[in-house]
Amino acid sequence: MKKLYAIVAALCFGVAAFAQNHSVTFQVDLGSTAANSNGVHVAGSFQSWSPSTTSMSQVGSTSVYSVTVSVPAGQLEYKFINGNAWGDDESVPAPIQVGTNGNSNRWAVIS
């Protein structure tokens, strides 16, 4: 019986370690582009692609916007949105895009 408890405990610890989340900071520099009155957002596979859910905050008085979120390990796809709706999303440059379902997105691998 002790062996069974040891195996179950080992499996629980293994799953917990595998499912660990990581803090990831997204930043975008709008440069000379004015921030939309609805705010600056990031949407992606980490939050079900909702364009208005993950709001970014201006860093001081710069043109940089930032947000830190908790995500699981693995590949994630995302886009920056100067606004809070699809149509306000960025056009991702071809050399850095990846996409599923015909979309062109930015991507990162979190490990």
C-alpha positions as CSV (number, residue, x, y, z in Angstrom):
1,M,0.0,0.0,0.0
2,K,2.9,2.4,0.8
3,K,4.2,1.8,-2.8
4,L,0.8,2.8,-4.2
5,Y,0.9,6.1,-2.2
6,A,4.4,6.8,-3.3
7,I,3.5,6.3,-7.0
8,V,0.4,8.5,-6.7
9,A,2.5,11.2,-4.9
10,A,5.2,11.0,-7.6
11,L,2.6,11.3,-10.3
12,C,1.0,14.3,-8.6
13,F,4.3,16.1,-8.2
14,G,5.3,15.3,-11.8
15,V,2.0,16.7,-13.2
16,A,2.3,19.8,-11.0
17,A,5.8,20.5,-12.2
18,F,4.8,20.0,-15.9
19,A,1.8,22.3,-15.5
20,Q,3.8,25.2,-14.0
21,N,3.0,28.6,-15.4
22,H,5.5,31.3,-16.2
23,S,5.4,35.1,-16.1
24,V,5.7,36.6,-19.5
25,T,6.0,40.3,-20.2
26,F,4.6,41.6,-23.5
27,Q,5.8,45.0,-24.7
28,V,5.1,47.0,-27.8
29,D,6.5,50.4,-28.8
30,L,3.9,52.4,-30.7
31,G,6.6,54.9,-31.9
32,S,4.9,57.9,-33.4
33,T,1.5,56.2,-33.6
34,A,-1.0,57.5,-31.1
35,A,-2.6,55.0,-28.7
36,N,-6.3,54.3,-29.5
37,S,-8.8,55.8,-27.1
38,N,-9.9,52.2,-26.3
39,G,-6.4,51.4,-25.1
40,V,-3.6,49.1,-26.2
41,H,-4.1,45.3,-25.8
42,V,-2.5,42.0,-26.6
43,A,-4.6,38.9,-27.6
44,G,-3.4,35.4,-28.1
45,S,-3.7,31.7,-27.6
46,F,-3.0,32.2,-23.9
47,Q,-6.3,34.0,-23.3
48,S,-8.7,32.6,-26.0
49,W,-7.9,35.4,-28.6
50,S,-10.1,38.0,-26.9
51,P,-9.1,41.4,-28.3
52,S,-10.3,43.4,-25.3
53,T,-9.4,41.2,-22.4
54,T,-5.6,41.8,-21.8
55,S,-5.0,45.6,-21.5
56,M,-1.5,47.0,-21.7
57,S,-0.3,49.9,-19.6
58,Q,1.9,52.8,-20.8
59,V,5.4,52.7,-19.4
60,G,6.0,56.1,-17.9
61,S,5.6,58.8,-20.5
62,T,7.1,56.7,-23.3
63,S,5.4,55.2,-26.3
64,V,5.9,51.7,-24.9
65,Y,3.0,49.6,-23.5
66,S,3.5,46.6,-21.4
67,V,1.7,43.8,-19.5
68,T,2.8,40.7,-17.6
69,V,0.7,37.6,-17.7
70,S,1.0,34.0,-16.5
71,V,1.2,31.3,-19.2
72,P,1.9,27.6,-19.4
73,A,5.0,26.3,-21.1
74,G,4.8,25.7,-24.8
75,Q,4.3,27.7,-28.0
76,L,2.0,30.6,-27.8
77,E,0.7,32.9,-30.6
78,Y,-0.3,36.5,-30.1
79,K,-0.9,39.9,-31.7
80,F,-0.8,43.5,-30.4
81,I,-4.0,45.5,-30.8
82,N,-4.1,49.3,-30.8
83,G,-7.7,49.4,-29.7
84,N,-10.0,46.7,-28.4
85,A,-11.4,44.9,-31.4
86,W,-10.3,42.9,-34.4
87,G,-9.5,45.3,-37.2
88,D,-7.4,47.3,-34.8
89,D,-4.8,44.5,-34.7
90,E,-1.3,44.8,-36.1
91,S,-0.1,43.5,-39.5
92,V,2.7,41.2,-38.4
93,P,5.8,41.4,-40.7
94,A,6.3,38.2,-42.8
95,P,9.7,37.2,-41.5
96,I,8.4,36.8,-37.9
97,Q,4.9,35.5,-38.4
98,V,3.4,32.1,-37.8
99,G,-0.2,31.2,-38.1
100,T,-3.0,28.7,-37.7
101,N,-6.3,28.9,-39.6
102,G,-4.8,31.3,-42.1
103,N,-3.8,34.0,-39.5
104,S,-0.4,35.6,-39.3
105,N,0.6,36.0,-35.7
106,R,3.7,36.6,-33.6
107,W,4.9,33.6,-31.6
108,A,7.1,32.6,-28.7
109,V,8.1,29.4,-27.1
110,I,7.9,29.4,-23.3
111,S,10.0,26.7,-21.5
